[in-house]
Amino acid sequence: MKERILITGSSGFLGTRLRKRLEQHQIKRIKHQDLDKPGELMVSFNPNVIFHLAAYGNYHFQRDVKETYRANVMNLLSLLEASDKVNYKAFINIGSSSEYGEKHSPMQETDQLDPETFYAASKAAGTFLAKVWAVQKDKPIVTIRPFSITGVGEQEQHLIPTLIRSCLYGEQMKFVPKPVHDFINIDDLIDGMLLLVENADKYKGEVFNIGTGRQYNNQEVKEIVEKITGKKARIEIVDTLRSYDTIKWIADNSKLRKLGWKPKKILKQSIQEMVENYEQRVT
């Protein structure tokens, strides 16, 4: 059945890949500048499914605190208000694993949130807003907390693409060995999102982690990239950690696994595909 699907943040890494997966459906994209007044479009399009992916503040150069809260909280509020007039089957809100803050065991959806950045705090506020809206309005709204999304098409400035370019093309890069991430392949993430679309009515207001349940530090990632490319990265070691870098950052994904989801690609497979994609660009 062809669905009417509304997507915010559709031009980003996740949005672009999601649109590709859903190209057989009717898709409407909300532009960033229209997010504060989506009502007319919401009613005219009457979507079956809403994916709210748009965000601000998750890049180091996005430092405007007011814009962070406007984009991540007020735009979500505007979208929720507009969608009240629509009888949709699922509203998927994208949160962030950074909402948890520093933890010393795998992060569970029931953990107390302890955000350490303005971005993380704004995403936590959005999660609570979506939860209360779902309960008060009886709406099938689910928030997902992705961990570190990777795969073909990942943002060029991120760790893995930078390491790949350093190995393949000899680019010099600054490198911090210790921080850890739970890397989730973008296709596995989308599989989880689509599964939750079909189950949103059963889990109104709830949160689901989407991660692999395995973490890697940057040094381990570098070694995988070097092994696959057969070349060494040109790095300058920097020992200074960011305030929110930790030695434990891993998802407890058991809640989503109970619905039948499991990650299909380990990190090595994701990196292999990314390396092949880079190599194809120059052949």
Rosetta blueprint (number, residue, H / E / L):
1 M L
2 K L
3 E L
4 R E
5 I E
6 L E
7 I E
8 T E
9 G L
10 S L
11 S L
12 G L
13 F H
14 L H
15 G H
16 T H
17 R H
18 L H
19 R H
20 K H
21 R H
22 L L
23 E L
24 Q L
25 H L
26 Q E
27 I E
28 K E
29 R E
30 I E
31 K L
32 H H
33 Q H
34 D H
35 L L
36 D L
37 K L
38 P L
39 G H
40 E H
41 L H
42 M H
43 V H
44 S H
45 F H
46 N L
47 P L
48 N L
49 V E
50 I E
51 F E
52 H E
53 L L
54 A L
55 A L
56 Y L
57 G L
58 N L
59 Y L
60 H L
61 F L
62 Q L
63 R L
64 D L
65 V H
66 K H
67 E H
68 T H
69 Y H
70 R H
71 A H
72 N H
73 V H
74 M H
75 N H
76 L H
77 L H
78 S H
79 L H
80 L H
81 E H
82 A H
83 S H
84 D L
85 K L
86 V L
87 N L
88 Y L
89 K L
90 A E
91 F E
92 I E
93 N E
94 I E
95 G L
96 S L
97 S H
98 S H
99 E H
100 Y H
101 G L
102 E L
103 K L
104 H L
105 S L
106 P L
107 M E
108 Q L
109 E L
110 T L
111 D L
112 Q L
113 L L
114 D L
115 P L
116 E L
117 T L
118 F H
119 Y H
120 A H
121 A H
122 S H
123 K H
124 A H
125 A H
126 G H
127 T H
128 F H
129 L H
130 A H
131 K H
132 V H
133 W H
134 A H
135 V H
136 Q H
137 K H
138 D L
139 K L
140 P L
141 I E
142 V E
143 T E
144 I E
145 R E
146 P E
147 F L
148 S E
149 I E
150 T E
151 G L
152 V L
153 G L
154 E L
155 Q L
156 E L
157 Q L
158 H L
159 L H
160 I H
161 P H
162 T H
163 L H
164 I H
165 R H
166 S H
167 C H
168 L H
169 Y H
170 G L
171 E L
172 Q E
173 M E
174 K E
175 F E
176 V L
177 P L
178 K L
179 P L
180 V E
181 H E
182 D L
183 F E
184 I E
185 N E
186 I H
187 D H
188 D H
189 L H
190 I H
191 D H
192 G H
193 M H
194 L H
195 L H
196 L H
197 V H
198 E H
199 N H
200 A H
201 D H
202 K H
203 Y L
204 K L
205 G L
206 E L
207 V E
208 F E
209 N E
210 I E
211 G L
212 T L
213 G L
214 R L
215 Q L
216 Y E
217 N E
218 N H
219 Q H
220 E H
221 V H
222 K H
223 E H
224 I H
225 V H
226 E H
227 K H
228 I H
229 T H
230 G L
231 K L
232 K L
233 A L
234 R E
235 I E
236 E E
237 I E
238 V L
239 D L
240 T L
241 L L
242 R L
243 S L
244 Y L
245 D L
246 T L
247 I L
248 K L
249 W L
250 I L
251 A E
252 D L
253 N L
254 S H
255 K H
256 L H
257 R H
258 K L
259 L L
260 G L
261 W L
262 K L
263 P L
264 K L
265 K L
266 I L
267 L H
268 K H
269 Q H
270 S H
271 I H
272 Q H
273 E H
274 M H
275 V H
276 E H
277 N H
278 Y H
279 E H
280 Q H
281 R H
282 V L
283 T L
